[in-house]
Amino acid sequence: MEKLPSFADALKRAGASRVGTWISPTHGRLPYVANFRRHAGRLREVASLLGDRGIRFGLEYVGPKTSWTASRYPFIHMMGEMRELIAEIDRNQPQVRRLSGSVRLAGAVGR
C-alpha cells in the first residue's frame, strides 16, 4: 500500500482512467467472512486512492469450480458475491465496478 500513491500518480500522468484486478476464489487460512472483511477494507483503500485521482476500479471474480475448490476455504466465485463485496467497498467509492469476461460469465451460469 505504501507504493500505491506514487503508482496511481504515474497512472494518472499516463492518462489511465481505469484499473482492474481479479479476486482469488480461495484462501488457505481465512474463512469466507474473515477474507471478505480483509478484502473490503484493503480494496476500499485502493478505490479511494484511485478515485481521488479520477481512476475507476474494476474487480473480476474467478468462477470455475476447479479454481474455488483448490484450497481450504472458497471465496468469492459468483456474481452475487462480487456484488456484495463491491457494495461493501462502494459505500463512498462509486467508481468501483464489476468486470465480466466471457469465461467468467460461462462459469457463473445458474448462480
C-alpha positions as CSV (number, residue, x, y, z in Angstrom):
1,M,0.0,0.0,0.0
2,E,2.8,2.4,0.6
3,K,3.9,2.4,-3.0
4,L,0.3,2.7,-4.4
5,P,0.0,6.6,-4.2
6,S,3.1,7.0,-6.5
7,F,1.9,4.2,-8.8
8,A,-1.6,5.8,-9.0
9,D,0.0,9.2,-9.7
10,A,2.0,7.6,-12.6
11,L,-1.2,6.0,-13.9
12,K,-2.9,9.4,-13.9
13,R,0.1,11.1,-15.7
14,A,0.0,8.3,-18.3
15,G,-3.7,9.1,-18.9
16,A,-5.2,5.9,-17.4
17,S,-8.8,6.2,-16.4
18,R,-9.4,2.6,-15.3
19,V,-7.6,-0.1,-13.4
20,G,-8.8,-3.7,-12.9
21,T,-7.8,-6.7,-10.9
22,W,-9.1,-10.2,-10.1
23,I,-10.0,-11.7,-6.7
24,S,-8.7,-15.1,-5.8
25,P,-11.6,-17.5,-5.3
26,T,-10.0,-19.4,-2.4
27,H,-7.7,-19.0,0.6
28,G,-5.7,-21.5,2.5
29,R,-6.2,-20.0,6.0
30,L,-9.0,-17.4,6.0
31,P,-12.7,-18.5,6.2
32,Y,-15.1,-16.6,3.9
33,V,-16.2,-13.8,6.3
34,A,-12.7,-13.0,7.5
35,N,-11.4,-12.9,4.0
36,F,-14.4,-10.8,2.9
37,R,-13.6,-8.2,5.6
38,R,-9.9,-8.1,4.7
39,H,-10.7,-7.6,1.0
40,A,-13.3,-5.0,1.7
41,G,-11.0,-2.9,3.9
42,R,-8.0,-3.1,1.7
43,L,-9.9,-2.6,-1.6
44,R,-11.8,0.3,-0.1
45,E,-8.4,2.0,0.5
46,V,-7.3,1.2,-3.1
47,A,-10.5,2.5,-4.5
48,S,-10.3,5.7,-2.5
49,L,-6.7,6.4,-3.6
50,L,-7.6,5.7,-7.3
51,G,-10.8,7.7,-7.1
52,D,-9.0,10.7,-5.7
53,R,-7.1,10.7,-9.0
54,G,-10.2,10.1,-11.2
55,I,-9.4,6.5,-11.9
56,R,-12.1,3.9,-11.8
57,F,-11.5,0.5,-10.3
58,G,-12.8,-2.8,-11.7
59,L,-12.9,-6.2,-9.9
60,E,-13.2,-9.6,-11.5
61,Y,-14.1,-12.9,-9.9
62,V,-12.9,-16.3,-10.9
63,G,-15.9,-18.7,-11.2
64,P,-14.8,-22.2,-12.3
65,K,-15.2,-24.8,-9.6
66,T,-11.7,-26.1,-10.2
67,S,-10.5,-22.7,-9.0
68,W,-12.6,-22.2,-5.9
69,T,-12.1,-25.7,-4.6
70,A,-8.3,-25.6,-5.0
71,S,-7.7,-24.5,-1.3
72,R,-9.3,-25.0,2.0
73,Y,-11.7,-22.0,2.1
74,P,-13.7,-21.0,-1.0
75,F,-14.1,-17.3,-1.5
76,I,-15.9,-15.0,-4.0
77,H,-16.7,-17.0,-7.2
78,M,-20.2,-15.9,-8.1
79,M,-21.6,-12.7,-9.4
80,G,-23.9,-12.2,-6.4
81,E,-20.9,-12.5,-4.0
82,M,-18.9,-10.0,-6.1
83,R,-21.9,-7.5,-6.0
84,E,-21.9,-7.9,-2.2
85,L,-18.2,-7.1,-2.0
86,I,-18.5,-4.1,-4.3
87,A,-21.4,-2.8,-2.2
88,E,-19.3,-3.1,0.9
89,I,-16.3,-1.3,-0.7
90,D,-18.5,1.1,-2.6
91,R,-20.1,2.9,0.4
92,N,-18.3,6.1,-0.6
93,Q,-16.5,4.8,-3.7
94,P,-18.9,4.9,-6.7
95,Q,-16.1,4.3,-9.1
96,V,-15.8,0.6,-8.2
97,R,-17.3,-1.8,-10.8
98,R,-17.5,-5.5,-11.7
99,L,-15.5,-6.8,-14.7
100,S,-17.0,-9.7,-16.6
101,G,-15.2,-11.7,-19.2
102,S,-16.8,-14.4,-21.2
103,V,-15.0,-17.1,-19.3
104,R,-16.3,-15.7,-16.0
105,L,-19.8,-15.5,-17.3
106,A,-19.7,-19.1,-18.5
107,G,-18.6,-20.1,-15.0
108,A,-21.4,-18.1,-13.4
109,V,-24.3,-19.8,-15.3
110,G,-27.1,-20.6,-12.9
111,R,-25.6,-18.7,-10.0
